[in-house]
């Protein structure tokens, strides 16, 4: 019975030998050779070692002798990270020159790179493979923030081993730095230099033993990219590419350059293993998603084309309607918890500035830098904002707007909302954007994607989380004679030959913005991009809701009495659905203003939740029937507390506190309402009416 499970585990853990045993027989499977069958006894550790490492490799043995570094006990190595490191070390030991790792965003690519370099450093591996000196390692990124993050992540190495290469330091010392073991820089620094002589050429071609190319799908391995010059120049070095996306149609050059990945760990695996955060999607449609000019609107700038339907890709590139953007900002601000960190992806840098200003106009916060823009044009100030945003101890800035800059590699763990206000045409970029939200953080059970632009259609693409498609073989094209321009921050805006087209700016007629309608559809998604029910999503988060009631009528009966409700909630807590988990459920289904009864009813029976205020309004006739004015006044007070704070206000233990709040003293309460038994009876009995079924 355990054979299939044993094979499944062995595949997941990338091990060669696995064994299933039922207590009587021992069944061994060799995953590497396909040989399987009964054996008489369990293999000894030495026998397993010899089977796994049948061919001896001196460097493989040396690498295995260096333990993983836990950075002072602060960081455990996850199973897939160990596999990734071992696969790379095996490739290096096997003298492979180009190596590729495909790891989902948020799974710790930089930590894996650190562990690889740790083993190389402490075994004194180098290109000569003679152990005569420590290796010289280059970590290449395409953005300063990524190079800085990596530099900080390698802090367990001796301080004098780490070198951050920057144009300022090169100019200051008059030459490129050579003293050190692990060098960090960005492609742009290496490509710059005086008199069109790039700085990377100041190093001997065989200076570096090992090069790590972070986010290599962004162009470092692209034949058409001027960054390719760096890779070719340092071709003697062993080169490791790190990428987050397996889709080879969009980044075929990366795969042709590095070859097949030695290991793949997908977004689906990360979510299923509990290492990445799942998500829900809010699809938002408005009546001004498209626009046709009407004469009552004012063309402030540019030339409008009458009768033309302007669609999503046109907005904020060809045409700009501020009221449209204002409506979208108001919608997402009304939907999010404005205390939670969020990123808004905009069409251009100008659009990101406009959205920033709108958020700050409509926000609840009184802090000026509640929302800031982080784009290429923001320079060092933008980098400072980003560092502050990444700091989990800081709450300001809370919302960042950007165009392209933050779609990759930014390690901000507490992002709860991602808002798409521009189309996402590339699956690679879509995965990277989703990856901004998947990182784990204390108390973060899920994140929400707000989709104004129908980007959710990418989930239906078979490449969303499938195996990589084999690249179509094609010969390397000749490198261009002239260096190509660097990767732009954002695509160029359309223009007529000979002259740049002026962006159309339209002001809607007075009152038209108020007429814009919108609709929000919430959906829940499994790790493999399939839509699932709220119940399935919750089961993935917390496990199955305990079977403590047979049907809705029994749940309603339990909930109507404070004593049975309290016992029920205690049982739920013991089964793993405590107050914190139930609060998460409330938030997940957008029912913070509803009773917990409605949350459970929705999860179990898909009944649409009503707000506590609506529940009181529909039940108050039955609640107040037959009561005198003083009893009615007291219950009105209780129900007000219930609407504001929730069902906990209806606990029997809360009754003394409620009486004290209303009457200051118990004696005053009994004088108004009668004896203690009468008050308790009044408090308990009205709740049955609150939860009764009502026919509309």
VEXMAR-506514 format. One line per 3 residues: number of its first residue (from 1); for each residue x, y, z of C-alpha. Coordinates in steps of 0.02 Angstrom, whole numbers, plus 50000, padded with zeros to 5 digits. Layout:
N
NUM = X,Y,Z; ...
//
This chain:
696
1 = 50000,50000,50000; 50143,50120,50034; 50239,50099,49870
4 = 50154,50243,49777; 50177,50357,49928; 50361,50307,49943
7 = 50389,50348,49759; 50297,50513,49777; 50405,50565,49926
10 = 50564,50511,49837; 50519,50614,49684; 50482,50766,49790
13 = 50644,50749,49889; 50750,50700,49737; 50823,50545,49820
16 = 50881,50388,49732; 50822,50252,49849; 50655,50235,49938
19 = 50578,50094,50039; 50400,50043,50082; 50367,49922,50225
22 = 50204,49849,50294; 50283,49769,50447; 50308,49602,50360
25 = 50390,49640,50194; 50518,49769,50138; 50499,49838,49962
28 = 50643,49941,49890; 50631,50058,49740; 50785,50129,49652
31 = 50723,50292,49576; 50882,50315,49473; 50882,50145,49386
34 = 50698,50097,49396; 50741,49932,49482; 50620,49884,49621
37 = 50571,49731,49721; 50569,49643,49890; 50727,49639,49995
40 = 50766,49534,50149; 50824,49674,50264; 50841,49863,50273
43 = 51003,49928,50195; 51134,49995,50316; 51179,50180,50309
46 = 51345,50135,50225; 51256,50031,50095; 51135,50173,50058
49 = 51282,50294,50044; 51372,50180,49921; 51213,50159,49817
52 = 51185,50347,49812; 51366,50395,49778; 51423,50246,49676
55 = 51548,50352,49579; 51673,50444,49686; 51700,50631,49659
58 = 51826,50720,49769; 51742,50891,49760; 51569,50818,49790
61 = 51636,50738,49949; 51717,50902,50003; 51556,50999,49973
64 = 51456,50870,50073; 51573,50890,50221; 51531,51076,50239
67 = 51369,51092,50340; 51235,51216,50291; 51252,51383,50381
70 = 51101,51427,50489; 51161,51606,50521; 51170,51594,50710
73 = 51019,51480,50721; 50907,51613,50644; 50871,51524,50480
76 = 50830,51342,50445; 50864,51269,50274; 50702,51207,50195
79 = 50701,51038,50108; 50688,51110,49932; 50829,51235,49968
82 = 50940,51090,50020; 50896,50997,49859; 50933,51153,49755
85 = 51102,51179,49838; 51149,50995,49820; 51099,50994,49636
88 = 51208,51146,49601; 51355,51076,49700; 51339,50914,49602
91 = 51342,51010,49439; 51497,51107,49495; 51582,50946,49551
94 = 51538,50873,49381; 51625,51023,49299; 51469,51092,49216
97 = 51502,51271,49159; 51325,51342,49150; 51193,51299,49278
100 = 51012,51356,49296; 50897,51354,49448; 50712,51390,49425
103 = 50635,51438,49592; 50467,51523,49622; 50473,51702,49684
106 = 50484,51708,49874; 50565,51537,49896; 50735,51606,49946
109 = 50845,51610,49791; 50969,51727,49875; 50980,51614,50029
112 = 51014,51466,49913; 51150,51566,49826; 51225,51607,49996
115 = 51232,51421,50044; 51315,51377,49878; 51448,51510,49898
118 = 51471,51459,50082; 51520,51283,50027; 51633,51347,49887
121 = 51717,51470,50005; 51752,51345,50144; 51813,51206,50029
124 = 51928,51330,49940; 51857,51275,49772; 51917,51376,49622
127 = 51933,51354,49435; 52099,51265,49453; 52014,51147,49577
130 = 52174,51135,49678; 52116,51212,49842; 52259,51337,49835
133 = 52149,51489,49865; 51971,51538,49904; 51857,51569,49755
136 = 51820,51740,49684; 51632,51752,49662; 51531,51884,49569
139 = 51346,51915,49608; 51264,52009,49464; 51094,52092,49477
142 = 51003,52218,49369; 50950,52337,49508; 51043,52414,49652
145 = 50911,52363,49778; 50936,52180,49729; 51125,52191,49739
148 = 51111,52276,49909; 50990,52142,49972; 51111,52006,49919
151 = 51259,52096,49998; 51165,52104,50163; 51110,51921,50148
154 = 51293,51867,50140; 51337,51952,50306; 51391,51787,50387
157 = 51550,51794,50282; 51702,51889,50349; 51681,52075,50320
160 = 51839,52088,50216; 51776,51951,50100; 51628,52055,50038
163 = 51648,52193,49908; 51510,52306,49838; 51565,52371,49668
166 = 51494,52542,49624; 51544,52678,49498; 51576,52799,49642
169 = 51700,52680,49725; 51787,52644,49559; 51808,52830,49523
172 = 51864,52863,49701; 52004,52733,49696; 52043,52748,49511
175 = 52021,52562,49476; 51902,52417,49500; 51915,52329,49669
178 = 52008,52163,49670; 52038,52128,49855; 51900,52016,49918
181 = 51812,51853,49884; 51630,51894,49847; 51590,52043,49737
184 = 51417,52119,49711; 51367,52237,49572; 51236,52275,49439
187 = 51252,52251,49252; 51238,52437,49222; 51393,52473,49328
190 = 51496,52344,49235; 51436,52410,49066; 51482,52590,49109
193 = 51657,52663,49106; 51760,52806,49032; 51775,52826,48843
196 = 51648,52688,48810; 51766,52564,48893; 51662,52456,49010
199 = 51729,52428,49185; 51711,52239,49175; 51855,52237,49049
202 = 51972,52300,49186; 51966,52125,49262; 52060,51979,49182
205 = 51937,51863,49095; 51978,51723,49217; 51972,51833,49373
208 = 51807,51762,49436; 51786,51577,49471; 51598,51579,49496
211 = 51465,51703,49437; 51285,51711,49498; 51162,51801,49383
214 = 51007,51850,49481; 50840,51862,49389; 50932,51801,49235
217 = 50772,51795,49131; 50770,51985,49129; 50902,51993,48994
220 = 51071,51939,49062; 51072,51784,48953; 50982,51862,48805
223 = 51083,51852,48644; 51020,52024,48594; 51069,52106,48758
226 = 51226,52206,48785; 51235,52121,48955; 51281,51964,48860
229 = 51453,52042,48832; 51490,52022,49017; 51441,51839,49015
232 = 51547,51801,48863; 51697,51898,48930; 51697,51798,49091
235 = 51661,51634,49002; 51797,51537,49097; 51694,51558,49257
238 = 51560,51435,49309; 51397,51533,49286; 51238,51503,49387
241 = 51075,51582,49327; 50932,51610,49450; 50757,51634,49380
244 = 50581,51627,49448; 50488,51574,49292; 50495,51411,49198
247 = 50404,51469,49043; 50525,51450,48901; 50426,51533,48762
250 = 50452,51704,48841; 50632,51678,48894; 50698,51546,48774
253 = 50868,51631,48765; 50895,51603,48950; 50866,51417,48931
256 = 50971,51403,48775; 51114,51489,48863; 51109,51394,49028
259 = 51027,51232,48974; 50893,51137,49070; 50874,51186,49253
262 = 50957,51068,49376; 50807,51093,49490; 50633,51172,49480
265 = 50527,51223,49629; 50361,51297,49574; 50237,51420,49647
268 = 50112,51278,49662; 50233,51175,49766; 50277,51324,49875
271 = 50094,51359,49917; 50051,51176,49943; 50203,51154,50056
274 = 50152,51305,50160; 50305,51408,50114; 50209,51534,50009
277 = 50047,51627,50044; 49889,51583,49945; 49782,51720,49872
280 = 49609,51775,49822; 49565,51883,49673; 49443,52028,49665
283 = 49396,52063,49484; 49331,52240,49468; 49233,52302,49318
286 = 49168,52480,49295; 49057,52566,49169; 49206,52670,49111
289 = 49330,52530,49079; 49309,52579,48896; 49275,52756,48835
292 = 49192,52837,48684; 49200,53027,48674; 49037,53122,48691
295 = 49022,53311,48661; 48974,53347,48842; 49149,53295,48896
298 = 49291,53421,48880; 49450,53382,48781; 49580,53476,48883
301 = 49730,53426,48777; 49768,53327,48619; 49653,53272,48478
304 = 49514,53149,48517; 49456,53026,48384; 49266,53033,48380
307 = 49181,52864,48376; 49338,52772,48430; 49323,52652,48577
310 = 49472,52681,48691; 49513,52518,48782; 49622,52474,48932
313 = 49793,52474,48845; 49756,52650,48778; 49729,52728,48949
316 = 49871,52830,49024; 49973,52805,48866; 49862,52878,48729
319 = 49718,52949,48831; 49704,53008,49010; 49542,53032,49109
322 = 49579,53083,49287; 49401,53048,49348; 49417,52868,49288
325 = 49576,52842,49389; 49499,52931,49539; 49351,52811,49536
328 = 49467,52660,49532; 49570,52728,49676; 49413,52758,49779
331 = 49355,52581,49743; 49513,52493,49800; 49535,52607,49951
334 = 49358,52561,50005; 49398,52376,49986; 49567,52362,50073
337 = 49614,52383,50254; 49706,52548,50233; 49831,52499,50368
340 = 49896,52355,50262; 50045,52370,50145; 49998,52371,49962
343 = 50079,52394,49791; 49988,52475,49644; 50053,52435,49470
346 = 50022,52579,49349; 50040,52603,49161; 50182,52731,49162
349 = 50285,52830,49285; 50171,52980,49258; 50020,52870,49293
352 = 50105,52807,49453; 50128,52988,49509; 49945,53028,49473
355 = 49883,52875,49568; 49997,52918,49714; 49921,53091,49725
358 = 49743,53022,49714; 49776,52896,49852; 49845,53032,49964
361 = 49692,53141,49929; 49567,53004,49974; 49661,52911,50113
364 = 49606,52899,50294; 49784,52923,50359; 49847,53097,50405
367 = 50028,53053,50360; 50094,53145,50204; 50199,52997,50145
370 = 50061,52868,50166; 50074,52832,49979; 50235,52861,49880
373 = 50296,52825,49705; 50445,52710,49673; 50502,52713,49492
376 = 50665,52738,49397; 50636,52927,49397; 50629,52932,49587
379 = 50813,52888,49606; 50886,52878,49780; 50729,52950,49861
382 = 50630,52807,49786; 50758,52681,49849; 50741,52757,50023
385 = 50552,52742,50015; 50571,52561,49961; 50688,52520,50106
388 = 50564,52596,50228; 50421,52500,50147; 50518,52337,50163
391 = 50551,52369,50348; 50416,52268,50436; 50435,52376,50591
394 = 50380,52531,50495; 50203,52569,50439; 50242,52718,50326
397 = 50245,52718,50179; 50097,52600,50172; 50058,52602,49985
400 = 50184,52609,49843; 50140,52652,49664; 50255,52594,49524
403 = 50256,52551,49340; 50387,52416,49306; 50518,52435,49442
406 = 50439,52331,49582; 50381,52184,49477; 50537,52082,49518
409 = 50652,52037,49659; 50590,52152,49798; 50590,52064,49966
412 = 50443,52145,50056; 50360,52009,50159; 50207,52096,50229
415 = 50120,52146,50067; 49935,52108,50088; 49864,52186,49929
418 = 49922,52198,49748; 49821,52316,49638; 49835,52302,49448
421 = 49790,52465,49359; 49881,52419,49198; 49877,52268,49083
424 = 50004,52129,49113; 50044,52051,48946; 50187,51935,48993
427 = 50164,51775,49093; 50339,51801,49162; 50292,51972,49230
430 = 50124,51909,49295; 50211,51774,49396; 50335,51901,49462
433 = 50195,52020,49514; 50100,51880,49602; 50264,51838,49687
436 = 50265,52009,49772; 50122,51946,49881; 50166,51764,49911
439 = 50302,51789,50042; 50261,51726,50216; 50241,51844,50364
442 = 50174,51821,50540; 49985,51834,50540; 49975,51842,50350
445 = 49866,51696,50294; 49831,51757,50117; 49846,51909,50006
448 = 49723,51990,49886; 49747,52032,49703; 49636,52177,49645
451 = 49619,52158,49457; 49549,52305,49358; 49624,52245,49194
454 = 49572,52061,49171; 49747,51999,49209; 49671,51848,49295
457 = 49655,51766,49124; 49838,51716,49146; 49780,51587,49274
460 = 49693,51495,49132; 49855,51484,49033; 49925,51307,49044
463 = 50096,51387,49071; 50037,51467,49235; 50117,51330,49337
466 = 50151,51184,49223; 50315,51105,49177; 50425,51210,49064
469 = 50396,51188,48879; 50549,51121,48788; 50634,51261,48695
472 = 50631,51253,48507; 50810,51230,48449; 50879,51373,48348
475 = 51058,51427,48316; 51134,51573,48409; 51115,51732,48307
478 = 51270,51837,48283; 51293,51965,48424; 51250,52143,48369
481 = 51394,52254,48318; 51330,52398,48423; 51275,52384,48606
484 = 51086,52387,48622; 51000,52513,48737; 50970,52452,48915
487 = 50803,52376,48966; 50680,52521,48977; 50586,52563,49136
490 = 50424,52562,49036; 50375,52532,48854; 50381,52685,48742
493 = 50219,52774,48707; 50149,52764,48530; 50190,52909,48415
496 = 50167,52962,48235; 50319,52955,48121; 50411,53118,48130
499 = 50323,53190,48282; 50269,53131,48453; 50082,53120,48476
502 = 50016,53226,48618; 49925,53127,48751; 49738,53157,48749
505 = 49671,53226,48913; 49484,53222,48940; 49381,53298,49081
508 = 49214,53213,49109; 49061,53325,49120; 49005,53375,49294
511 = 48921,53233,49386; 48976,53098,49264; 49102,53022,49385
514 = 48963,52996,49512; 48868,52897,49381; 49009,52771,49358
517 = 48951,52602,49420; 49062,52457,49471; 49047,52273,49509
520 = 49166,52164,49610; 49177,51975,49593; 49283,51884,49722
523 = 49360,51718,49675; 49477,51598,49763; 49620,51510,49676
526 = 49715,51350,49709; 49903,51344,49695; 49892,51278,49517
529 = 49784,51424,49460; 49615,51338,49463; 49463,51427,49535
532 = 49401,51342,49693; 49260,51370,49817; 49282,51473,49974
535 = 49263,51312,50074; 49405,51228,49979; 49514,51382,49999
538 = 49482,51384,50186; 49517,51198,50198; 49685,51230,50115
541 = 49720,51363,50246; 49658,51281,50405; 49597,51105,50364
544 = 49417,51044,50361; 49289,51137,50466; 49248,51019,50611
547 = 49085,50922,50594; 49000,50995,50748; 48827,51018,50670
550 = 48724,50915,50549; 48635,51054,50455; 48600,51240,50455
553 = 48452,51219,50573; 48563,51139,50705; 48696,51274,50684
556 = 48561,51407,50705; 48493,51319,50861; 48667,51309,50938
559 = 48703,51491,50898; 48539,51557,50968; 48584,51514,51148
562 = 48735,51597,51231; 48779,51440,51330; 48779,51318,51183
565 = 48862,51449,51073; 49005,51468,51198; 49030,51279,51210
568 = 49027,51268,51020; 49159,51405,51001; 49268,51320,51133
571 = 49258,51157,51035; 49301,51249,50874; 49453,51327,50958
574 = 49511,51158,51020; 49498,51094,50840; 49608,51235,50773
577 = 49475,51365,50731; 49506,51490,50871; 49459,51673,50877
580 = 49607,51724,50768; 49565,51596,50634; 49381,51647,50634
583 = 49433,51829,50615; 49537,51780,50464; 49385,51690,50392
586 = 49281,51847,50417; 49407,51951,50325; 49433,51823,50189
589 = 49250,51824,50138; 49232,52013,50166; 49116,51987,50314
592 = 49199,52090,50451; 49032,52176,50481; 48938,52011,50489
595 = 48904,51893,50633; 49019,51742,50651; 48861,51639,50624
598 = 48852,51708,50447; 49035,51664,50417; 49009,51483,50469
601 = 48845,51475,50372; 48933,51538,50216; 49078,51416,50230
604 = 48964,51267,50261; 48814,51309,50152; 48865,51456,50039
607 = 48731,51568,50116; 48767,51750,50078; 48816,51840,50240
610 = 48712,51986,50304; 48785,52126,50408; 48750,52133,50595
613 = 48657,52295,50566; 48544,52211,50438; 48516,52062,50554
616 = 48457,52179,50692; 48347,52279,50573; 48258,52123,50509
619 = 48232,52049,50684; 48190,52200,50790; 48000,52187,50773
622 = 48002,52010,50847; 48135,52057,50974; 48038,52205,51046
625 = 47865,52126,51038; 47786,52121,51211; 47926,52218,51298
628 = 47900,52374,51402; 47992,52536,51362; 48134,52505,51488
631 = 48168,52329,51426; 48166,52392,51247; 48288,52532,51291
634 = 48410,52407,51369; 48404,52288,51220; 48428,52433,51100
637 = 48587,52473,51196; 48644,52290,51189; 48609,52279,51002
640 = 48708,52439,50970; 48858,52358,51057; 48830,52201,50953
643 = 48826,52297,50789; 48987,52389,50833; 49088,52246,50909
646 = 49015,52078,50861; 48936,51924,50937; 49053,51924,51088
649 = 48943,52063,51159; 48803,51934,51175; 48903,51816,51288
652 = 48828,51787,51460; 48994,51841,51536; 48971,52012,51455
655 = 48803,52045,51538; 48872,52123,51700; 48986,52237,51598
658 = 48842,52290,51485; 48733,52330,51637; 48874,52432,51713
661 = 48900,52529,51551; 48715,52566,51536; 48664,52594,51718
664 = 48829,52622,51812; 48770,52509,51955; 48684,52338,51964
667 = 48557,52408,52089; 48504,52539,51962; 48486,52404,51830
670 = 48376,52293,51939; 48270,52443,51983; 48239,52475,51797
673 = 48227,52296,51733; 48179,52185,51880; 48278,52049,51968
676 = 48439,51968,51908; 48346,51814,51845; 48227,51923,51745
679 = 48372,52020,51667; 48464,51859,51621; 48305,51787,51544
682 = 48278,51946,51442; 48460,51943,51383; 48456,51759,51331
685 = 48282,51748,51255; 48294,51894,51133; 48442,51808,51047
688 = 48330,51670,50981; 48234,51800,50880; 48399,51874,50816
691 = 48447,51710,50730; 48276,51649,50673; 48249,51605,50490
694 = 48147,51738,50402; 48058,51715,50237; 48089,51863,50123
//
